[in-house]
Amino acid sequence: QVQLVESGGGLVQTGGSLRLSCAASGRTFSYYPMGWFRQAPGKEREIVAAISWSGGGTYYTDSVKGRFTISRDNAKNTVYLQMNSLKPEDTAVYYCAAHRGGSGWYSRPGEYDYWGQGTQVTVSS
């Protein structure tokens, strides 16, 4: 069993930055591909970024490419999402998720086995 706890959300102005963290419990974290998703009111949950278990492979949805960076520190059981040049359309609840096993990255919510409780990111215009 893996438990995920996100932190780092908050209110920021357009153009600002935030760094989200997702702390995981469990000794097998380093073998799990991870993902960051977001869900805005009235919208479906969507992938933001994903990373392979080694950190060697990453994926970004088009709308965040060049602005967001996903990374992980397996020694600290933590995955990060650095968000720069934030826009109002980035406003959402952000969730981290873990995929049990696998060598690549995964982009669909149904592919993930464990989820955090979410952290709110609000970008004011």
N, C-alpha and C positions, 0 to 999 in steps of 0.2 A: 504494500500500500504506500502511496506517495501523497503527501499533503503539500499544497502549494499556497504560499501567502504573498500577495502582491503589496507593494508599497511605492510611494513616490508620486502618486497622482496629486492633482491640485488645480488651482486656478492660475492661469498665465495669460498674458496679453499676446496678441498676434505678433509673430516673429520671435517669441520667446522659446525657451528650452525647458525640458523636463527629462529626468532619467527615472524610468521605472525599474524596480527590482522585483524579482520573484525568487523567494527563498523556498527551497524544497527540502523535505525530510526524506530519509530513506537512503540506504547505502548504494542503491542502484541508479541514482540520479544520473551519474556520469554516462550511463548507457542509453539514456532516453533522449530522442529528439524532442525539441521543445518548440513551442510556438506562442506568439502573441496575437490575440484576436481583439476586436473591439465591436461594441454594439451601441449604436445610437438609438434614441427613442423612435419607435415605429419602424425600425430597420432590422434586417437580419444580421446575425453575427457574421463578421467577415475577418478573413485572415489579414494581418498586418505584416508579420514577418515570421520566419521560421528558421531553425538552425539545427544542423545535424548533431549527433551526440559528441563528435570530436570538435565541433566548431568550424570544421573545414568547409562545410557547405551551408549556404544561406539563401533565403528567398525573401523577396519583398514585393508587396503589391505595388502596382504602378504608381499609385497616388502618393506613396511615401518614399520612393526611390530618390536617393540623393539627400534626403532629409533625416531619415531614421536609420539607426544602426543597431542590430541585434548582436549580442555577444554572450558568452557564458564563461564562468569560472567554476570548473568542476570540483576544484579543491574546496571551494566555498559553497558548493551546492546552490549556485545562484545563476540566474539568467537575467540579462539586462536589456532594456530598450531605451537607447538614447534618442530623444526626439528633439530635433532642432527646427527652426523656421516654422513653428507651429501655426496652423491656420484654424479659423473657426470650424471648418468642416472636419477637423480632427477631434472635435468634442465627442466624447463617448465614454462608456465604461470599458476599461481595458482589462482583459483576462489573459493570464498565462495558462498554458496547457502542456501536458506531457503525453508523449506517445510511447507506449510500452514496447521497447525494442525497435529494431530497424536501423539501417545504415544511412539513410538519406534524411530529407526534410519532408514535411507533410503540410498540405495547405487546406484541407477540409476539416471542419469541426468534428465530423463523425469519425475521423481517424484518430482522435485523441481520447485517451483513457482517463485522464485526471485533469481537474480544473481548479483554479483558484476562485476566490470569492469576488474578485474584481476590484478595480480602483478607478475612481472617477477622474477624468481629465476634462477640464473646461477651458476653452480658449476664447477669450473675449475679443471682440472686434474694436 
